[in-house]
Amino acid sequence: MVAVVLGSFRSRDGLWRVVVIKERGMQWAQLYHGQHLLEDKLVIGTLDYYLHQHGIDWEDLVEE
């Protein structure tokens, strides 16, 4: 089955990016810093934790 990108968000300065993916009925997120994939297959709670650790709130992200 093919993975589908449901949406992506970035910080206003462009350094941070979140990509939300769905595959086989499951959803997860990827977290990027610049061009580097930092974390893959994150559930929302873990993604929130990582964003918070780097001083980023969902309100800081804009949809791409």
N, CA and C of each residue as an Amber inpcrd file, in Angstrom:
protein
   192
   0.8450000  -1.1840000   0.0000000   0.0000000   0.0000000   0.0000000
   0.8890000   1.2450000   0.0000000   0.4050000   2.2830000  -0.6190000
   1.1460000   3.5300000  -0.7520000   0.8480000   4.4500000   0.4220000
   1.8770000   5.0700000   0.9380000   1.7000000   6.0690000   1.9980000
   1.1880000   7.3570000   1.3630000   0.2750000   8.0330000   2.0690000
  -0.3240000   9.2720000   1.5850000  -0.0030000  10.3880000   2.5720000
   0.4760000  11.5150000   2.0620000   0.7280000  12.6780000   2.9090000
  -0.5980000  13.3940000   3.1300000  -1.0140000  13.4780000   4.3830000
  -2.2660000  14.1450000   4.7300000  -2.0960000  15.6500000   4.8740000
  -0.9010000  16.0740000   5.2360000  -0.6300000  17.4950000   5.3980000
   0.7790000  17.7210000   5.8960000   1.2180000  18.9530000   5.7690000
   2.5360000  19.2980000   6.3090000   2.4810000  20.7150000   6.8630000
   3.3050000  20.9360000   7.8530000   3.3460000  22.1970000   8.5810000
   4.8040000  22.5820000   8.7710000   5.0660000  23.8650000   8.8290000
   6.4320000  24.3290000   9.0500000   6.4250000  25.5020000  10.0170000
   7.5610000  25.6970000  10.6580000   7.7010000  26.8780000  11.5050000
   7.8550000  28.0930000  10.5960000   7.5570000  29.2570000  11.1180000
   7.6070000  30.4730000  10.3020000   9.0050000  30.7510000   9.7660000
  10.0270000  30.3400000  10.5020000  11.3990000  30.5420000  10.0210000
  11.8610000  29.4320000   9.0790000  11.0120000  28.4190000   8.8870000
  11.3160000  27.3470000   7.9490000  12.2560000  26.2740000   8.4690000
  12.7130000  26.3890000   9.7000000  13.6730000  25.4130000  10.2320000
  13.0250000  24.0870000  10.6190000  11.7830000  24.1400000  11.0930000
  11.0970000  22.9400000  11.5600000   9.9570000  22.5960000  10.6200000
   9.7640000  21.3020000  10.4040000   8.6910000  20.8470000   9.5120000
   8.1000000  19.5540000  10.0520000   6.7780000  19.4580000  10.0020000
   6.0560000  18.2570000  10.4050000   5.2730000  17.7640000   9.1840000
   5.4090000  16.4850000   8.8740000   4.6600000  15.8720000   7.7780000
   3.7950000  14.7710000   8.3800000   2.4790000  14.8310000   8.1150000
   1.5370000  13.8410000   8.6360000   1.2240000  12.8530000   7.5120000
   1.3720000  11.5590000   7.8060000   1.2780000  10.5010000   6.8060000
   0.2580000   9.4590000   7.2390000  -0.4300000   8.8910000   6.2480000
  -1.3560000   7.7910000   6.5100000  -0.9780000   6.6220000   5.5950000
  -0.9120000   5.4370000   6.1990000  -0.6280000   4.2170000   5.4470000
  -1.2500000   3.0440000   6.1750000  -1.9430000   2.1980000   5.4290000
  -2.5850000   1.0090000   5.9990000  -3.4770000   1.3390000   7.1910000
  -4.1910000   2.4460000   7.1060000  -5.1200000   2.8250000   8.1690000
  -4.4720000   3.4380000   9.3980000  -3.1630000   3.6140000   9.3820000
  -2.4600000   4.2160000  10.5240000  -1.9390000   5.5860000  10.1220000
  -1.9160000   6.4990000  11.0940000  -1.3700000   7.8350000  10.8700000
  -0.1850000   8.0630000  11.7830000   0.7940000   8.7530000  11.2560000
   1.9470000   9.1390000  12.0590000   2.5390000  10.4050000  11.4830000
   3.5640000  10.9210000  12.1450000   4.1990000  12.1600000  11.6960000
   5.7040000  11.9680000  11.6020000   6.2830000  12.7720000  10.7230000
   7.7350000  12.8740000  10.6200000   8.1200000  14.2750000  11.0720000
   9.2300000  14.3860000  11.7700000   9.7120000  15.6790000  12.2460000
  11.0620000  15.9750000  11.5980000  11.1370000  17.1020000  10.9130000
  12.3630000  17.5240000  10.2330000  12.9130000  18.7810000  10.8750000
  14.2270000  18.8970000  10.8920000  14.9060000  20.1440000  11.2310000
  15.8000000  20.4520000  10.0450000  15.4840000  21.5290000   9.3440000
  16.1650000  21.7980000   8.0780000  15.8320000  20.6700000   7.1040000
  16.8410000  20.1030000   6.5040000  16.6550000  18.9950000   5.5610000
  16.7790000  17.6330000   6.2300000  17.0160000  17.6180000   7.5290000
  17.2870000  16.3700000   8.2460000  16.0330000  15.7980000   8.9090000
  15.7430000  14.5440000   8.6270000  14.6600000  13.8380000   9.3020000
  15.1510000  13.4620000  10.6970000  14.5250000  14.0610000  11.7120000
  14.9340000  13.7810000  13.0940000  14.2210000  12.5640000  13.6560000
  12.9090000  12.4800000  13.4080000  12.1060000  11.3910000  13.9630000
  11.0570000  10.9740000  12.9380000  10.7810000   9.6780000  12.9050000
   9.8010000   9.1310000  11.9730000   8.7900000   8.2920000  12.7510000
   7.6020000   8.1960000  12.2030000   6.5230000   7.3850000  12.7650000
   6.1720000   7.7860000  14.1980000   6.0530000   9.0990000  14.3920000
   5.6790000   9.6370000  15.6980000   4.1680000   9.6840000  15.8440000
   3.6680000   9.2570000  16.9850000   2.2600000   9.4730000  17.3150000
   2.1360000  10.8940000  17.8520000   0.9250000  11.4200000  17.8910000
   0.7200000  12.8270000  18.2050000   1.2950000  13.2330000  19.5710000
   1.1510000  12.3920000  20.5720000   1.6830000  12.7310000  21.8970000
   3.1960000  12.8540000  21.8960000   3.8600000  11.9630000  21.1980000
   5.3260000  12.0120000  21.1160000   5.7700000  13.2030000  20.2860000
   5.0480000  13.4990000  19.2110000   5.3550000  14.6780000  18.3970000
   5.2130000  15.9440000  19.2340000   4.1280000  16.0510000  19.9920000
   3.9470000  17.2050000  20.8840000   5.1220000  17.3520000  21.8360000
   5.5850000  16.2330000  22.3900000   6.7170000  16.2510000  23.3130000
   7.9700000  16.8140000  22.6290000   8.2940000  16.2970000  21.4420000
   9.4870000  16.7630000  20.7180000   9.3790000  18.2410000  20.3680000
   8.2180000  18.6590000  19.8810000   8.0430000  20.0710000  19.5420000
   8.2290000  20.9400000  20.7840000   7.6160000  20.5350000  21.8920000
   7.7280000  21.3000000  23.1320000   9.1840000  21.3700000  23.6070000
   9.9110000  20.2810000  23.4860000  11.3220000  20.2530000  23.8960000
  12.1610000  21.2660000  23.1170000  11.7150000  21.6130000  21.9150000
  12.4350000  22.5770000  21.0820000  11.7670000  23.9410000  21.0810000
  10.8360000  24.1480000  22.0220000  10.2030000  25.4520000  22.1840000
   9.1910000  25.7970000  21.1050000   8.5820000  24.7870000  20.4810000
   7.6300000  25.0200000  19.4020000   6.2450000  24.5380000  19.8250000
   5.2450000  25.3860000  19.6080000   3.8490000  25.0260000  19.8330000
   3.1780000  24.8580000  18.4750000   2.0720000  24.1320000  18.4380000
   1.3370000  23.9570000  17.1870000   0.9480000  25.3170000  16.5970000
   0.6920000  26.2870000  17.4610000   0.3210000  27.6260000  16.9960000
   1.4590000  28.2930000  16.2310000   2.6960000  27.8220000  16.4510000
   3.8670000  28.3860000  15.7670000   4.0140000  27.8460000  14.3500000
   3.2590000  26.7990000  14.0140000   3.3950000  26.1400000  12.7100000
   2.3230000  26.6440000  11.7500000   2.6990000  26.7670000  10.4720000
   1.7590000  27.1420000   9.4280000   1.6470000  25.9900000   8.4390000
   0.4480000  25.8090000   7.9130000   0.2320000  24.7210000   6.9660000
   0.8820000  25.0530000   5.6350000   1.4880000  24.0290000   5.0340000
   2.1350000  24.2380000   3.7240000   1.1710000  23.8960000   2.6210000
